Amino acid sequence: MNQKEEQTLRENIRHLIKYVKNKKQVDEKELRESIKTLAQLELSQMLQEREVAEVDPTPNKSTGINVLEDLLKKIVPVLQTDYKSLTTNAEQRESFRAHIINAIITTLTPVEINNEAGEEEAEVDSSLDEDIDIEIGDEAGGDMEKFIDIRTAAEKKAEKEAEEVDPRQDFGLEGEDETGRNMAYNTFNKIETSVIDSYELLSNPEDQELFYDYLIANSKLYFDKFEDELSNFMKEPTNQAYDMAKSEKAAGGEELKDLGLQEMIIEL
């Protein structure tokens, strides 16, 4: 109960006390019961108002932030699960984080450029592409039909495999852990469509800018939160006896067995 709610409750109780005191035939027990009933009604009403406020929160002033909030509810659990599965070392998680942030930036930047280009420019580019395809096809099509491929099946397969590029390499950042990269690649495939669809709902430049900036900022903040939670979970428990023994060893340069620590070890 906040200060304003408490003040309202106290005022209502004072009014009730004043009213009851004017009734000479009312005893002290009835007065207490009346005060208790009023307090319960006031508290119940306040709790109901608070529950309504929590279920139906006031939307943000920016549509871009509202859309982003809905998106974060979808993607944050996915990011959290995959990030926290990388427990071998911190380098894997750092790589995962860097690749996800980079993927968001490289994915939304072309979308933003396309939105700014406009439909008219897109139509012009499309017509140019059609003209070029027709001209090339007319000139080279006849010769290609006459080409006889003399490669063996094994040679064709080897050349095809050599030409194929692992998409995770294009996705990757130089110098980053490959396990973190691979996990980030799979994770981003799960959320990429949701990110693009949410951004494309917005046509207002201000909404787009807020969505873009706050998505990157919140992604970084959530990764910080995941790391803190993971660090606390993975921290090795200790006790006072071990800490004292370790401290004495560091100060005197003696072996743990000389400190009598071996006596605390349980033989299996």
GUPA-668430 format. One record per residue: residue in one letter; x, y, z of N, C-alpha, C in turn. Coordinates in steps of 0.001 Angstrom, whole numbers, plus 500000, padded with zeros to 6 digits. Layout:
# residues N
AXYZXYZXYZ...
//
This chain:
# residues 268
M500856498811500000500000500000500000500890501236500000N500685502119499025501510503310498955500976504391499883Q501679505535499932501338506599500875499963507196500601K499623507362499330498333507941498976497184507032499384E497347505717499134496311504767499502496122504715501010E497240504741501742497162504727503214496451505960503744Q496728507119503155496085508358503591494573508304503362T494149507754502210492715507621501914492033506707502919L492688505608503260492127504663504222491974505303505590R492982506035506016492927506694507334491798507734507389E491606508467506321490548509483506301489166508838506405N488963507755505697487674507058505757487399506507507147I488430505984507791488256505456509147487919506578510128R488568507726509968488272508861510846486816509313510704H486338509328509445484929509701509219483984508712509883L484337507446509832483483506435510441483457506587511962I484631506813512539484699506995513998483856508188514439K483971509273513704483196510478514034481704510214513946Y481320509435512902479894509148512719479369508246513838V480153507231514176479700506269515185479623506899516562K480525507789516887480510508430518189479255509260518409N478650509728517322477414510504517446476214509615517783K476367508329517605475314507372517949475547506882519375K474780507360520325475031507083521735474825505622522091Q473986504931521329473653503560521699474667502542521144V475647502977520415476639502079519822477751501806520829D478046500561521133479100500231522083480459500126521392E481497499928522175482876499912521659483099498732520724K482482497586521037482659496409520185482098496652518789E480927497253518713480331497552517414481181498533516630L481768499493517381482646500479516728483845499788516086R484483498860516822485657498156516307485301497302515082E484138496628515147483704495798514027483453496640512778S482872497839512974482602498719511839483895499194511192I484858499553512036486161500008511516486853498879510762K486791497667511334487432496515510696486797496218509337T485462496291509282484761496023508021485141497038506956L485169498323507343485522499366506382486957499194505885A487860498851506779489265498667506390489404497525505390Q488671496437505625488721495309504709488170495665503332L487070496434503308486492496844502030487443497748501254E488070498697501969489002499621501319490208498859500759L490744497918501550491912497155501111491571496296499903S490389495653499927489961494818498811489839495628497528Q489277496819497643489115497672496469490466498099495901M491406498435496783492734498848496328493454497707495612L493318496483496159493972495332495527493377495045494153Q492046495182494030491408494967492735491878495980491706E491994497244492120492465498284491205493895498012490765R494711497516491689496102497230491351496207496058490391E495386495005490608495398493853489708494997494244488300V494001495121488178493571495593486860494702496342486179A495413497159486939496517497937486369497640497025485882E497889495908486620498960495005486223498575494185484986V497315493794484893496859492999483752496773493850482486D496371495088482635496181495968481483497054497212481645P498387497058481491499281498188481697499091499277480647T499446500473481034499341501601480113500388501459479015P500001501506477740500968501358476648501980502509476641N503114502254475990504108503311475832503612504339474824K504211505515474880503828506585473960504264506277472537S505287505454472377505812505146471048505306503794470562T504769503761469348504348502493468751505545501574468553G506675502153468205507889501360468006508283500597469261I508162501228470422508498500565471684507465499496472015N506189499761471728505149498752471973505395497496471145V505743497696469866506022496555468980507272495808469458L508279496560469882509511495952470366509258495127471629E508407495643472510508098494916473740507476493555473432D506576493521472474505969492251472066507021491313471469L507934491871470684508985491052470079509902490459471150L510287491271472124511198490798473171510586489645473962K509276489670474150508607488574474856508757487259474099K508924487341472776509068486138471953510517485661471891I511462486596471751512838486193471443513743486061472664V513460486787473736514350486738474901514427485330475500P513310484607475664513426483240476181514295482332475306V514234482528473989515062481730473070516532482062473264L516838483352473325518220483780473530518750483285474874Q517934483346475891518351482933477227518689481442477277T517831480616476718518052479173476745519345478785476032D519554479322474838520734478952474051522011479551474632Y521930480781475129523109481426475720523587480649476941K522654480266477797523022479595479038523446478146478829S523275477633477628523744476274477342525238476250477038L525837477424476827527269477517476523528047477674477827T528424476579478431529025476628479764530483476183479808T531068475822478660532464475380478672533405476512479043N533215477670478423534040478826478752533329480115478339A533856481228478829533246482531478561533398482934477106E534448482438476432534672482803475036533509482363474149Q532926481225474443531779480758473655530600481715473783R530340482174475015529214483079475245529478484460474654E530708484915474743531062486208474146530889486174472632S531272485050472022531114484890470581529632484845470209F528849484103470979527403484015470743526782485409470777R527113486158471787526570487512471949526948488402470772A528230488400470412528706489260469330528031488917468007H527843487632467740527227487216466476525744487569466419I525034487453467547523611487802467560523427489297467324I524202490114468003524100491574467831524433491960466400N525505491379465862525897491681464481524819491237463497A524196490087463766523150489583462873521934490502462865I521580491047464024520462491989464098520749493227463252I521963493736463384522347494946462646522350494686461136T522996493597460716523099493314459277521759492914458669T520849492402459487519532492018458978518613493213458816L518601494100459790517677495233459741518167496376458863T519467496486458649519979497578457814519466497510456378P519510496352455701518927496282454343517425496542454334V516725496090455374515285496332455450515006497818455536E515806498523456313515635499969456463515922500685455144I516944500242454441517290500863453163516178500641452140N515643499420452128514557499114451183513317499948451465N513027500159452729511858500963453085512023502409452641E513248502907452707513508504301452331513544504472450817A513872503415450105514030503535448662512725503885447969G511618503318448437510317503621447835509955502671446718E508692502585446446508198501653445438508615502062444029E508703503342443767509021503803442413510404503349441984E511393503495442851512743503082442513512818501571442340A512068500834443153512059499370443037511516498931441692E510500499627441193509923499280439899510916499541438774V511665500617438863512662500946437838513751499877437800D514245499476438996515284498448439062514779497129438490S513525496817438748512958495564438252512902495547436730S512515496661436119512438496722434660513822496614434028L514824497216434660516192497123434147516698495692434192D516394494988435291516823493604435424516211492736434330E514951492993434018514281492202432987514948492412431630D515276493670431303515932493959430024517277493254429929I518038493304431017519373492699431009519278491197430846D518320490572431552518172489118431466517805488685430048I516946489443429406516521489102428044517683489197427078E518476490243427187519589490429426258520638489347426426I520961489019427661521974487998427899521497486640427418G520234486380427698519679485082427292519696484918425785D519383485968425033519348485878423572520718485606422985E521754486201423609523097486074423046523758484750423412A523583484330424675524355483177425140523556481883425164G522255481982425076521434480793425226521741479711424211G521951480079422944522181479092421891523440478294422116D524537478965422498525804478277422716525722477314423891M525047477693424967524955476849426151524205475549425851E523254475618424951522498474422424607523369473406423868K524425473878423218525310472993422458526445472423423304F526613472908424548527735472493425392527572471043425828I528647470247425669528646468840426072529562468690427278D529000468313428420529752468159429664530388466772429703I531744466707429699532454465423429659532975465002431035R532599465762432101533074465414433446532378464138433939T533136463363434734532547462173435341531654462603436511A530832461674436991529935461966438115530727462358439368A531873461678439577532706461974440743533283463386440648E533709463770439428534274465108439238533214466183439456K531984465928438981530900466892439174530598467077440656K530582465960441376530287466026442807531377466778443555A532638466505443199533761467167443870533743468668443620E533449469061442374533397470492442050532234471179442765K531124470477442864529958471063443537530243471278445012E530899470281445657531234470409447073532236471533447310A533158471708446338534159472767446469533517474150446351E532467474240445538531792475532445340530875475896446501E530382474871447208529463475130448317530207475762449493V529606476788450052530193477504451186529304477301452396D529916476969453522529166476808454774528534478154455135P527212478241455220526567479527455527527003480094456866R527502479257457763527960479742459061529231480567458932Q529988480326457840531195481125457615530829482557457230D529829482700456362529373484045456014528764484743457218F528118483986458085527493484524459284528535484934460326G529695484268460286530688484407461350531474485696461335L532053486008462506532941487147462695534361486623462907E535319487272462300536703486814462376537218486888463810G537893485818464220538516485799465538537615485354466669E536345485067466384535417484667467440535323483134467525D534974482651468705534850481223468950533819480592468005E534173479459467388533295478853466387532079478169467005T532227477628468212531061477024468868530005478081469154G530445479216469660529516480317469900528893480812468616R529696480819467536529178481230466223528108480274465731N528396478981465828527444477983465338526131478018466115M526231478165467422525024478241468239524232479507467907A524940480620467723524276481883467389523586481794466030Y524205481088465101523611480909463764522262480192463869N522249479108464625520998478358464796519956479173465547T520404479906466557519477480710467363518858481822466530F519672482498465749519141483615464972518178483141463898N518395481941463388517439481376462425516055481211463056K516026480992464370514743480829465068514003482157465224I514756483257465346514121484539465680514142485556464542E514850485256463460515038486231462379513713486704461794T512814485774461513511534486137460905510740487058461823S510739486765463106510007487609464066510586489018464111V511913489123464068512570490438464099512186491260462872I512272490652461690511966491372460449510484491739460387D509624490791460714508184491058460661507788492197461592S508363492228462781508044493295463731508514494647463212Y509730494683462662510260495949462150509442496455460965E509017495548460106508283495958458906506864496419459209L506393496202460421505096496756460820505151498278460902L506344498814461090506518500243461349506885500974460057S506199502068459807506531502909458653506982504294459073N506676504665460305507096505962460825508598505931461119P509392506849460556510853506836460755511257506891462223E510525507655463034510865507746464451510638506406465154D509527505736464830509257504421465404510325503414464990Q510730503477463725511750502555463233513080502767463955E513443504032464140514712504336464795514705503877466249L513591504130466967513481503701468360513521502175468456F512800501520467581512777500058467567514194499511467368Y514893500035466375516239499560466039517215499793467202D517250501012467719518193501347468792517894500568470067Y516616500505470423516251499849471677516359498332471577L516201497768470392516382496330470231517833495946470501I518759496694469929520176496408470146520557496631471607A520100497746472184520421498049473579519862496983474514N518604496594474307517989495597475182518618494226475002S519018493893473800519695492613473583520980492555474402K521755493625474384522994493679475158522709493609476655L521692494325477115521357494329478539520886492950478999Y520124492273478164519671490934478543520835489946478566F521784490093477654522967489233477696523765489475478981D523864490735479405524517491049480685523795490338481831K522481490383481799521671489750482835521875488229482837F521891487628481653522101486178481562523468485796482128E524484486588481817525840486289482278525925486382483796D525287487402484373525281487536485839524608486331486484E523471485929485929522747484778486479523574483500486351L524236483350485213525036482151484978526263482132485884S526883483285486089528070483374486946527725483010488385N526593483487488865526172483177490230525849481691490373F525261481115489331524895479701489381526120478800489361M527126479196488580528299478351488392529369478577489455K529178479557490330530179479856491348530283478691492330E531508478254492605531720477099493480531443477449494927P530599476678495622530332476936497040531584476704497873T531691477376498999532854477217499863532404477310501320N533340477212502265533014477405503676534187478070504377Q533977478411505637534972479192506369536271478422506577A536172477124506873537377476332507127538270476283505897Y537647476074504709538439476017503482539073477371503178D538292478451503344538816479785503069540001480110503969M539918479715505257541026479977506189542261479189505790A542079477924505425543212477091505024543866477631503768K543041478047502822543575478585501574544316479887501811S543793480717502712544428481989503035545779481775503698E545847480815504618547107480528505298548141479975504332K547695479149503388548606478588502394549199479679501523A548339480632501101548813481728500252549797482601500998A549587482779502309550450483670503091551780483012503429G551777481715503764553002481061504213553680480221503175G553033479958502054553642479162501004553767477699501352E552938477210502320553009475823502746552038474975501942E552247473709501996551357472786501313550090472609502132L548991472305501474547717472102502163547812470987503190K548604469970502912548693468855503849549385469278505134D550319470249505051550993470751506240550059471549507117L548945472035506568547982472814507338546924471916507986G547052470614507758546082469701508333544801469603507544L544794470136506327543578470117505530543233468697505098Q544265467825505004544000466469504555543109465719505535E543082466176506778542253465517507775540769465729507496M540436466759506706539056467056506410538542466284505196I539438465622504462539059464879503268538450463539503664I537307463227503111536618461966503414537086460901502430E537644459830502961538089458738502090536875457966501588L536850457674500280535748456917499693536139455454499523
//
